[in-house]
């Protein structure tokens, strides 16, 4: 039994070292890119032509950040069009949510914690508004006023229209389309906009680029995409760090955990996502076992290439991972952009778990992707099967993360080698705090990877003891996601995908 434990311990150590090696590969990639290498910064951008890029931003209940997003994406350089895609689902779900809001009255009136109050209003009000309501909760007629403000809360669509109408600059390149149905997913919104673009443009001459409402990019980011397009790339992916709101969190253990979550998510991008996409692009031996881990936001695709795989998949809960799987099976290489998007990490603990649950739905669905790839898209069966198995194993590893660490720490007490419990605890703390520190240090010393001259990532003492908690929180979402998947199979009911609310 002891020998088995030592082998198990060794496998965990190898897995940790592999993650550090992944980060090292990403660091080298950025260091050698034109963004960080001064010798390459004079490379011409879009010398022959300036292809039109259609930026698509699907939105749902984004009142908290939509104005900031509009300010960013109406001030980019170059030939582009940005389309905001709202949905009738927002109004429909607001009407239905009123009953749930009423059910929280007692808890909202009883709590004296601003954090708990804001958590209870996630999905009902923007967080800034929730904080104002908390400060006014002792006033007479508070509950009636809260309900009135909920009913009068402007929709994301209203805010977009007002911004465009009141702008002092010409915003003819800004479009607002409204998906008219009350059901559907983000992929339905995206395909709705793509159909409109295809009707007005030649599909092999235009590119669609997806961003989220919380995406932050620099004004010249399209130059980087155009350079790749000039080099013949047809699918380009800009990965993201999740640090744009890192310095906005106040002091406190809850806030430190949320900051650690941002670093954990950013570490995953550097240790796993970018190396996987790079291996797929390089078409070496390892690419035989690696389909591209494509995320939705930051992915730029020539429209006819997107149409070749049926557009954004609408039959799955998530559209990004199956899209990357289908594109790789279709022989497309996904090119990594050497500039990262800076997105937000969740701002409440409940949103963290919701986000990880949603992401787990994506990685747990490869059997369904396989059946669709070979049955509907007629893509290569053997490779589709192999990649589905490989990615399913990765999903299983994520699901079992919490159990692995519990076994690693507690098993020595049962085997009579108690000193290994201390070693395992030390390994866990060193890995979680150390990897977060490495990410923070690299980003702060290399802000050009975010397209900026400076970016501060403070790594204070409280981040050390919150790092293990922030890391373990990434296990809660998969556990809940697995439970929901099992329940859906048993009850033959659908899984409801929840939005990561802000």
C-alpha positions, 0 to 999 in steps of 0.5 A: 500500500505504501508503494502505491501511495508513493507512486500516486504522490509521484504522479501528482508531482509530475502533474504539477511540474508539467503545469510549470513547464506549460507556463514556461512554454507560454512565457517563451512564446511571448518573449519571442513574439513581436510584442516583447521582442524589440527586433520584431516590432517593426514588422509591417501590419496589413501591408497588402490589404486591410480586411474587414473584421466584424466584431460580435459581442453577445450580451445578456444582463450586462448593465454593470459593464456595457458602457465601459465595453462600448467605450472600448470597442467604439475606439479601435483603429482600422476597418471594422464593424462591431455588432452588439447582439442582445436577446429577448431572453433578458426581458423574459427572464426578468419577468420570471425572476420577480418571484425569486426576488420576492422569496429573498425578501426575508434574508435581504432585510435580515442580513447586515453583511454587504457581501451577503446582500450583494450575493443575494441580488446577483442576477437581479441588479448590477453589483454597484446598484446592489451596494447602493441598495444595501446602504439604503436598506434601513430607510422607510419604504425600502422594499417597495423602492427596491421592487420599483427600481427592479421594474424600472431597471433599463435593459442592456439593449436600452443602454446600448441604444441610448449610448449610440443615440447620444454619442457625439461621434459617428457610430455608423460602424456600430450595429445593434441586432436583437435576437427575437427568441426567449430561448436559445444560447449564446451560439444562437445569438452569434449565428443570428448575427453571422447570417446577417453578415453573410447576406451582405458580404462574401464569406471568404473575404470577411472575418468574425471576431468574438468578444464578451461584455467584460473583454478589455483590449487595446485600441490597436489590437486589430493590427495584430489580427490583421498581421496574422490574416496577412500571413494566411491564417484563417483561425486566430485565437486570442487567449485571456487572463482574468485580471482586469478587475484584480485591483478593484477588490477591497480588503477581506478574506472573501475578496482575497479568494476572488483575487486568487481565483483570477490568478488560478484562471490566468494560470490555467490559460498559461499552463494549459490552454496556450500550450495545447493550442500551440501544439495543435498549430505546430502539427508535431507528433503531440498534435495527434493527441491534441484538439485545440482548446478554443475559447469563444471570446477572442477567436477570429475566424474567416466566415466561410471556415466557420460555415464549413463546420456548421457555424457556432454549435447550437446543440450543446450547452457550450459552443467554444470547445466543440467548435475548436474540436470540429475545426481541428478535425476539419484540418484547420490550424488555430493560430495563437495571438501573442497579445492577451485579452484581459477579462474579468474574474467573477466578483462573487463566490456564487458566480465563481462556482457557476462559471466553473460549472458552465466550463465543466459542461463544455469539457464533459461533453466530448462524447456528444461532440464525437457523435455530432462530428462523425454523424453530422459533419462527416469528420474523420472518425478515428481522430475524432474518437481519440481526441474525445477520449483524451479530452474526457480523461482531462475532464475526469482529472479536473473532476477528481482534483479535490479527491486527489488532494484529500487522498494525498493528504489523509492517506498517510495517516492510515498507512502509518507514514504520517510525516507524508501528510505534512509533506503533502500539505506543504506541496499543496500550499507551495503549488497553489501559492507559488503558481499564483505568484509566478503568474503575478510576477510574470504579468507585472514584469511583462505588461506588453502581453496585455498590450499595455505599458504597465500593469500592477498585480499586487501579491500581498500576504493575504494572497498566500493563505487565500490561494489554496482556497481559490484553487480548491474552488475550481473543484466545486463547479465540476462536482456540481456540474457532474451532479447536474449531468447525472440528474439530467440522465436519470430524470430525462430532463434538460440541464439549465445553463446559468449565466455568470452574473456580474 
